[in-house]
Amino acid sequence: MAKKTVASLQKKGAKAFTKAVKLVKSNTGSYSFKAEIVPKDKVKEFFGKK
C-alpha cells in the first residue's frame, strides 16, 4: 500500500499534498492510526480536529 501511495504522490502537481498520520485513542482505550493525504495548507486543520 505504501508504494502505491508514494507513486501517486510523485505525479505532476502532487508536491502540494502530504501524507499525514495521526494517533487516535478510541473510547475503549486502544490506539489506532488515522492516515490521510491532505493539501499542505490543510495539515494543521487535520491535526487540530478530534
C-alpha positions in Angstrom: 0.0 0.0 0.0 2.8 2.4 0.8 4.3 2.0 -2.6 1.0 2.8 -4.3 0.7 6.0 -2.2 4.2 7.1 -2.9 3.8 6.5 -6.6 0.6 8.6 -6.7 2.3 11.4 -4.8 5.0 11.6 -7.4 2.7 12.8 -10.2 2.7 16.3 -11.6 1.2 18.7 -9.1 1.5 16.3 -6.2 4.0 18.4 -4.3 1.1 20.4 -3.0 -0.1 17.3 -1.0 1.4 15.5 2.0 0.5 12.3 3.9 -0.4 13.0 7.5 -0.6 10.2 10.1 -2.3 10.8 13.5 -2.6 8.6 16.6 -6.2 8.3 17.7 -7.4 7.0 21.0 -10.8 5.1 21.0 -13.4 5.0 23.7 -12.2 1.6 24.8 -8.7 2.9 25.5 -6.9 1.4 22.5 -5.0 3.4 20.0 -5.1 3.4 16.2 -3.6 5.4 13.4 -5.5 7.6 11.0 -3.7 8.5 7.8 -4.9 10.8 5.1 -3.4 12.6 2.1 -4.2 16.3 2.6 -3.1 19.5 0.9 -0.2 21.2 2.6 -2.2 24.2 3.7 -4.8 21.9 5.5 -2.3 19.9 7.6 -2.8 22.0 10.8 -6.6 21.5 10.4 -6.1 17.7 10.1 -4.1 17.6 13.4 -6.4 20.1 15.1 -9.7 18.3 14.7 -10.6 15.5 17.0 
